[in-house]
Amino acid sequence: MHSGACALTNPAPPLLSASGLGMIRGERVLFRDVSLTLGAGEALLLRGPNGAGKTTLLRILAGLTRPEAGAVSRGAAMHWFAHREGLKPVETPRTHLALWASAWGSGADCEMILTRMGLARPADVPARHLSAGQRRRTALARLLLEDRPVWLLDEPYTALDAEGRKLVDDLIAEHRAKGGALIAAIHGEAGFAPSAEVSL
């Protein structure tokens, strides 16, 4: 008679995790003892009033700011999407994407990305003449230049109309469906179902 034991499978390691994070600004404690784990397909929402430290926490997770306490473990490449678009006044959406594609060695089809982001018509308009929503779409387009599993998004809906918000929701849905994950600081309602919320 043959007998055997079922093989145990190890769960996939998290794409990003943090434990006991704390941050002080001046004499004020922004947050303390923040821990989180982000797995494939998950979306975490950061909640809190202005000045609570949401941007600072995202910067810590991205490795751009050192925390006063705690540690971060990064298991995958990530995109950092800041509140500011990072466009120079003379840059057009086309030149902005081409610059980042060259810097990252990306082989992405920039023309297809411009079309996807609704930027085909203003593709050659300098940023100083673009609307706030068009500048936001241009910055968001960088997410499509490289396939990175983790997205850290700071107020991705800012300055976007209903169509632009729907575009962000579609990008997030596709990213999660491919096994990607994200952490987003969002005021108001999110257009996607979060896996969990972190309150500051």
C-alpha positions as CSV (number, residue, x, y, z in Angstrom):
1,M,0.0,0.0,0.0
2,H,1.4,3.4,-1.0
3,S,1.1,6.3,1.3
4,G,2.5,9.8,1.0
5,A,2.2,13.3,2.6
6,C,0.9,16.3,0.8
7,A,3.6,18.7,-0.1
8,L,3.3,22.0,1.7
9,T,3.6,25.1,-0.4
10,N,5.1,28.2,0.9
11,P,3.0,31.4,0.5
12,A,4.4,34.0,-1.9
13,P,6.5,36.6,-0.1
14,P,5.0,40.0,0.1
15,L,5.8,42.6,-2.6
16,L,6.3,45.2,0.1
17,S,6.1,45.2,3.9
18,A,6.8,47.6,6.8
19,S,6.9,47.2,10.5
20,G,6.8,49.7,13.3
21,L,7.3,52.8,11.2
22,G,7.4,56.1,13.0
23,M,8.2,59.6,11.9
24,I,8.7,62.9,13.7
25,R,8.6,66.3,12.0
26,G,10.0,69.1,14.2
27,E,8.5,68.6,17.6
28,R,5.4,66.7,16.3
29,V,4.9,63.0,15.9
30,L,3.5,62.4,12.4
31,F,2.8,58.7,13.0
32,R,4.0,55.8,15.0
33,D,4.0,52.0,14.9
34,V,2.6,51.8,11.3
35,S,2.9,48.2,9.9
36,L,1.6,46.9,6.6
37,T,2.0,44.1,4.2
38,L,1.2,44.3,0.4
39,G,0.7,41.1,-1.6
40,A,0.0,40.5,-5.3
41,G,-3.3,41.9,-6.5
42,E,-3.8,44.0,-3.3
43,A,-4.6,47.7,-2.9
44,L,-4.1,49.6,0.3
45,L,-5.6,53.0,0.9
46,L,-3.9,55.6,3.1
47,R,-6.4,57.7,5.0
48,G,-5.9,60.8,7.2
49,P,-6.3,64.5,7.2
50,N,-3.9,66.9,5.5
51,G,-0.6,66.9,7.4
52,A,-1.1,63.5,8.9
53,G,2.0,62.2,7.0
54,K,0.5,60.2,4.1
55,T,3.0,61.6,1.6
56,T,5.9,61.1,4.1
57,L,4.8,57.4,4.6
58,L,4.7,56.8,0.9
59,R,8.2,58.4,0.5
60,I,9.5,56.1,3.3
61,L,8.0,53.1,1.5
62,A,9.7,54.2,-1.7
63,G,13.0,54.6,0.0
64,L,13.2,58.3,-0.5
65,T,12.9,59.3,3.2
66,R,14.4,57.6,6.2
67,P,12.0,56.8,9.1
68,E,12.7,57.6,12.7
69,A,11.7,54.1,13.6
70,G,10.8,50.8,12.0
71,A,11.9,49.0,8.8
72,V,10.7,48.5,5.2
73,S,11.3,45.3,3.2
74,R,10.9,45.7,-0.6
75,G,10.4,42.5,-2.6
76,A,9.7,44.0,-6.0
77,A,10.4,47.0,-8.2
78,M,8.1,50.0,-7.7
79,H,6.8,53.1,-9.3
80,W,6.6,56.3,-7.1
81,F,3.9,58.7,-8.3
82,A,4.2,62.0,-6.5
83,H,1.6,64.6,-5.9
84,R,3.5,67.0,-8.2
85,E,3.7,66.0,-11.8
86,G,7.4,66.7,-12.3
87,L,7.0,68.3,-15.8
88,K,9.2,71.1,-16.9
89,P,7.3,74.1,-18.5
90,V,8.8,73.5,-21.9
91,E,8.3,69.7,-21.9
92,T,5.5,68.2,-24.1
93,P,3.8,65.0,-23.2
94,R,5.8,63.3,-26.0
95,T,9.2,64.6,-25.0
96,H,8.5,63.9,-21.3
97,L,7.7,60.2,-22.0
98,A,10.6,59.9,-24.4
99,L,13.0,61.3,-21.7
100,W,11.8,58.8,-19.1
101,A,11.8,55.9,-21.5
102,S,15.4,56.7,-22.4
103,A,16.4,57.1,-18.8
104,W,14.9,53.7,-17.8
105,G,15.9,51.9,-21.0
106,S,12.2,51.3,-21.7
107,G,11.1,49.8,-25.0
108,A,7.5,50.8,-24.4
109,D,5.5,52.2,-27.3
110,C,5.2,55.8,-26.2
111,E,2.8,56.7,-29.0
112,M,0.4,54.0,-27.9
113,I,0.7,55.2,-24.3
114,L,-0.1,58.8,-25.3
115,T,-3.2,57.5,-27.1
116,R,-4.2,55.4,-24.1
117,M,-3.9,58.3,-21.8
118,G,-5.9,60.6,-24.0
119,L,-2.9,62.7,-24.9
120,A,-2.6,62.2,-28.6
121,R,-3.9,65.6,-29.5
122,P,-1.9,67.7,-27.0
123,A,1.2,65.4,-27.4
124,D,3.3,68.3,-28.7
125,V,1.9,71.1,-26.5
126,P,4.4,72.5,-23.9
127,A,3.4,71.7,-20.3
128,R,3.0,75.4,-19.4
129,H,0.0,75.4,-21.9
130,L,-1.6,72.1,-20.8
131,S,-4.5,71.9,-18.5
132,A,-4.0,70.6,-15.0
133,G,-5.7,67.4,-16.0
134,Q,-3.5,66.9,-19.0
135,R,-0.4,67.4,-16.9
136,R,-1.7,64.8,-14.5
137,R,-2.4,62.3,-17.3
138,T,1.2,62.9,-18.6
139,A,2.7,62.1,-15.2
140,L,0.4,59.0,-14.9
141,A,1.6,57.8,-18.3
142,R,5.0,57.1,-16.8
143,L,3.4,54.1,-15.0
144,L,3.0,52.4,-18.3
145,L,6.7,52.8,-19.4
146,E,7.8,49.9,-17.2
147,D,6.0,46.9,-15.7
148,R,6.8,47.4,-12.0
149,P,4.8,45.3,-9.5
150,V,4.3,47.9,-6.9
151,W,2.7,51.4,-7.4
152,L,2.9,54.0,-4.7
153,L,0.4,56.7,-5.7
154,D,0.0,60.1,-4.0
155,E,-3.4,61.5,-4.8
156,P,-3.6,60.1,-8.3
157,Y,-7.1,61.6,-8.9
158,T,-6.0,65.2,-8.4
159,A,-7.1,67.6,-11.2
160,L,-8.8,64.8,-13.2
161,D,-12.4,64.9,-14.5
162,A,-14.7,62.0,-14.4
163,E,-13.2,60.5,-17.6
164,G,-9.7,60.9,-16.1
165,R,-10.7,59.2,-12.9
166,K,-12.2,56.3,-14.8
167,L,-8.9,56.0,-16.7
168,V,-7.0,55.7,-13.4
169,D,-9.5,53.1,-12.1
170,D,-9.0,51.1,-15.3
171,L,-5.2,51.3,-15.1
172,I,-5.4,50.1,-11.4
173,A,-7.8,47.2,-12.3
174,E,-5.5,46.0,-15.1
175,H,-2.4,46.3,-12.9
176,R,-4.0,44.3,-10.1
177,A,-5.3,41.7,-12.6
178,K,-1.7,41.1,-13.7
179,G,-0.6,40.5,-10.1
180,G,0.5,44.0,-9.4
181,A,-0.3,45.9,-6.2
182,L,-0.6,49.4,-5.0
183,I,-0.7,51.8,-2.0
184,A,-2.5,55.0,-2.6
185,A,-3.2,58.2,-0.6
186,I,-6.6,59.3,-1.7
187,H,-9.0,62.0,-0.5
188,G,-12.6,61.1,-0.8
189,E,-13.9,58.0,-2.5
190,A,-11.7,55.6,-4.4
191,G,-13.0,54.1,-7.6
192,F,-11.7,50.7,-6.8
193,A,-12.2,48.2,-3.9
194,P,-9.3,48.3,-1.5
195,S,-8.0,45.3,0.2
196,A,-7.4,47.3,3.4
197,E,-7.1,50.8,4.8
198,V,-4.3,52.3,6.8
199,S,-5.4,55.4,8.9
200,L,-2.9,58.0,10.1
